[in-house]
Amino acid sequence: MAKKNAKVSIMPLGDRVLVKPEEATSEKSAAGLYIPETAKKEKPETGTVVAVGPGKRMDDGKVIPLSVKVGDTVMFSKYGYDEVKIEDEEYYIVGEGSILAIIK
């Protein structure tokens, strides 16, 4: 049986980032509006960076490091990721170009 908080043993390649998506936990928004059931089925567009690749390799062989780091909360394009399952946990692999912002 896998440990509940086991460290993820996957390393994204190139300029890709492994993100643990945030899950909707409330039926009421911060502004006090009620969120319908259909909205909770939408895929999240934010998450926490779990692992990052080494960076983008340029034509001359240089590697440009990524702008995000492990622990950052990021916002990404709604359809700009690949879903993967690691030890029964859902993660997204997102290219750095699909990351829209770092949420502070």
C-alpha positions in Angstrom: 0.0 0.0 0.0 1.3 3.5 -0.9 2.0 6.1 1.7 -0.7 8.8 1.8 1.8 11.7 1.7 4.5 10.0 -0.4 6.8 12.3 -2.4 5.9 12.3 -6.1 8.6 10.4 -8.0 8.1 11.9 -11.4 10.3 14.5 -13.2 8.7 16.5 -16.0 10.9 17.0 -19.1 11.8 20.3 -20.8 9.6 23.2 -19.9 6.8 21.1 -18.4 5.4 21.4 -14.9 3.6 18.8 -12.7 0.6 20.5 -11.0 -1.7 19.1 -8.3 -5.1 20.7 -9.2 -7.1 22.4 -6.5 -10.4 20.9 -5.7 -13.6 22.9 -5.2 -14.5 22.6 -1.5 -17.2 25.1 -1.1 -20.7 25.4 -2.4 -20.6 29.2 -1.8 -18.2 31.6 -3.4 -16.2 34.2 -1.4 -18.7 36.8 -2.6 -21.6 34.8 -1.1 -22.9 33.4 -4.4 -24.0 29.8 -4.5 -22.1 27.6 -6.9 -24.3 25.2 -8.9 -23.5 21.4 -9.1 -22.6 21.7 -12.8 -19.9 24.3 -12.0 -18.3 21.9 -9.5 -17.8 19.4 -12.3 -15.7 21.8 -14.2 -12.0 21.1 -14.3 -10.0 23.4 -12.0 -7.7 26.0 -13.6 -5.5 26.5 -10.6 -3.2 24.2 -8.7 0.1 23.8 -6.8 3.4 23.1 -8.6 4.7 19.7 -7.4 7.7 19.3 -9.8 9.3 21.2 -12.6 11.4 20.2 -15.6 14.9 21.6 -16.2 13.7 24.3 -18.6 13.4 25.0 -22.3 16.3 23.9 -24.5 17.1 26.6 -27.1 18.5 25.8 -30.6 22.1 26.7 -29.4 21.8 24.1 -26.6 21.4 26.5 -23.7 18.6 25.7 -21.2 16.4 28.5 -20.1 15.1 27.8 -16.5 11.4 27.9 -15.7 9.7 30.9 -14.1 7.8 28.8 -11.6 9.1 26.7 -8.7 7.8 23.9 -6.5 5.2 25.2 -4.1 3.9 28.0 -6.3 0.2 28.2 -6.9 -0.5 28.8 -10.6 -3.3 29.6 -12.9 -3.2 27.8 -16.3 -5.2 27.5 -19.5 -8.4 25.5 -19.2 -7.4 23.0 -21.9 -3.6 23.4 -21.8 -2.6 20.3 -19.8 -2.4 16.5 -19.8 -4.0 14.5 -17.0 -2.0 11.8 -15.3 -2.7 9.6 -12.3 0.1 8.8 -9.9 -0.7 6.5 -7.0 -4.4 7.2 -7.3 -3.9 11.0 -7.2 -4.7 13.2 -10.1 -2.1 15.6 -11.5 -1.7 17.7 -14.6 1.4 18.1 -16.7 1.3 21.7 -18.0 3.7 23.3 -20.4 5.2 26.6 -19.1 3.5 28.4 -22.0 0.1 27.3 -20.7 0.7 28.8 -17.3 -1.0 32.2 -17.2 0.0 33.5 -13.7 1.5 32.8 -10.3 -1.0 33.4 -7.6 0.5 35.0 -4.5 
